[in-house]
Amino acid sequence: MLRNTSLFVLLTISSTAIARRPHKKKEETKKTSQEKNQQSVTTETNNQQPPKQQTTPLQTQTITVKNNIKPDMLVYKHWTGKYEPEIFTVSINGQTIEQDKEYKVLASDNTLEVRYDYSFANGFRKGAKIVKFQIEKDNNLNLTFSWNDEWHVIMDHTTPLEAKKVPFKPNKV
């Protein structure tokens, strides 16, 4: 008989605990809705726009760049032979620069970005890089190229800052 009563007590305790769980959830939902109301009030006060800060405009200047990259500079020398790229394009700040031509380019904050795309062996070896340059003193720059140079792209009166690989764009010619 004692066993039956202890089992009955155990069952009633567990059933009341289960029955009380939804009430706790309701209290939790009440708290979360109250918290949401408080959060919405704080976000409304946070949505007030801070005072506008005066930004200094970037210093822009017109730079003259001449593409002095010759076909013999593009030849890649390997122990198996010499290879010339089928595709080689150069652009400065997004403007394509043709060989032996001079262009005027806008440089913002005394920096230029030179991008070059290349493709060898019918696309078996291809790639592209963007090299960022800091202009030092002159507004007339000469652009050359060497596979042996660390940066590959060489520009007079500038200092290379960084180089990064980017995806090759085959539609450039």
N, C-alpha and C positions, 0 to 999 in steps of 0.2 A: 504494500500500500504506500509505503514511503517512497518507493521508486516512482510510482505513478504520479504522486503529487509533485515531486521534484521535476519530473518531465513536464508536467502541466505548467509549473511555474516558469520553467525554461522556455517553453513555447510561448507563453503569454508575454514574457519579457522581450523575446525576439520579435514577436508580431507587433508590439507597441513601438519598438525601435524602428521597424520598417514603416509603420504608419506615420511616424513623426518625421521621416526624412523629407517628404514633399514640403512640409511646413518650413523646414530650414531652407529649401530651395526658394520658396516664395520670399523669405526674408532676404536671401542673397540677391534675388532679382530686384527687390525693392532697393537694396543698397546700391546695386549697379545702376538702376535708373536714377537714383539720387546722385551718384557719382557722375553719371552722364550729364545730368543737368548742371552740375558744378563745372564739369569739363567744358561744356558749351559756353558757360559764362566766362570762363578763363580764356577760351579761344576767341570769344568776341572781343575781349579786352586786348588780346594779343594780335588781333587782326588790324589794329590801328597801325597805320603805316608810320615807320620811323621817319624822322626828318631826313630829307634828301641830302646826301653828301655830294659835294661838288667833285666831279671827276675831272682830272686833267686830260685833255685830248692828247691822243698819240701824236708824236711828232712825225709828220710825213714829209718826204722829199722825193724829188724825181732823180733817178739814177740812170745813167747811160751804161748799158751792158753790151759788150760785143762778144759774140760767140766765136772764139778762136779755136774751137775743137776741130782738129784735122783728122781725116780718116786713118792716118797712121797712128794717131794717139789711141784709137779705139781697138787696135789689133791686140788680141790677148795671146801672149806667148806661153805655150805649154810645152812640156817635154815631148809631146806627141806631134807638135807642129804649131803653126800660127793660125788664129781664128779671128774672123771679122764678124761683128754682129750683123744679122739681117735687119734688125730693127734697133735703132738707138734714137731716143728723143730726149730733149732737154726742155724744161719749162722753169720759169722763174716767177714765183708768186702766182702760179696758174696760167701764165702767158707762155705759149710755146715759142721757143727761140730757134730759128733756123741757122744753119751753118753759115759763117762769114757774113752775118748780118748784125746790125746794131739796133738795139731797141731801147726805148725809154720805159722804165719800170718804176712804179711807186713803191717806196720802201717806208714801212711804218716802224717807228721806234728804232731806226737805224739797223733793221734786220731784213734779210732776204732769205727766202726758202727756195732752194734749187732742187728740182726733182729730175731724176733721170731714169728711164726705162730702157732695158736692153733685152735682146733675145738672140741666142746662138743656136746653131745646129737645129734649125726648124723648130724652135721652141723647147728643145731638150734642156737647155740651160737658159733660164730667164729670171728676171728680177727687177726690182725697182727700189730706189732709196730717195729719201728727202734729207738734204743737208741744210742746216740752218747756219747762216753766216751773220756776223756782226760787222757792219761797215766801219772802218777806222777813220779814214780821212778824205778820200777822193770820191768824186761823183762819177768818174769814168772808170769802169771796171772791165777787165778782160777775163773771159771764162775759158779755162782749158781743162784737160782731163788726163788722168793717168791711172792705170790699173795698179801701179806700184805704190801710189800714194795711199796713205791711211784713209783719207776722206774720199778719194777718187776724183772728186770735183775740186778744181783749184781756181780761186778767184783772187786777183790782185787787190791789195789794200783792204783785205777783210780777214777776219779770224773765224774759223769754223767753230761752232758752239756744240752742235749735236748732230748725229746722223741716226736715222731710223729706217728700217726696212718697211716697205709698204707693198701691197699687192700690185702685181704687174698688170698694166692696162694694155691689152693687145690691139685695141682699136686705134691707138696712136700710131701715126706713121711719120 
